[in-house]
Amino acid sequence: MQSVEYVFEEVVRIYDTDAQGIAHYASYYRFFTNTIEKFIHEKVGIPYPIVNDELWFVMVESHATYHKPVKLGDKLTILLTPKILSSKVIKFDLKIIRKGELTTEGNLTQVAINPKIWKAVDIPNEILSKLA
């Protein structure tokens, strides 16, 4: 089991919720993506997901399991653990905690591509070393 690499705080906003004030399933992916974006910016120091003209990170798989709903105004703690699956693929494991209780867990898998040819490419070593 890998240790948590990054912790991000978030609040459930009105645009995250349905008419009952419960977060819509798509909002959890916003929480996940915001956490990854902040992690990449702070720890790796690069733009994300468009790094430059020759390196983008694109989503190839996503998964979430909803254990308990989160509601408008809830303060969330999102825990992120990156895993390097290959020289081209990164998987981010995420957990959402509210008041010490696990509400959601999931993962997002991304592939590095060259957008000019739309093919997978190796993630540069200087980026991989900061993710590992």
Disulfide bonds with the S-S distance in Angstrom:
none
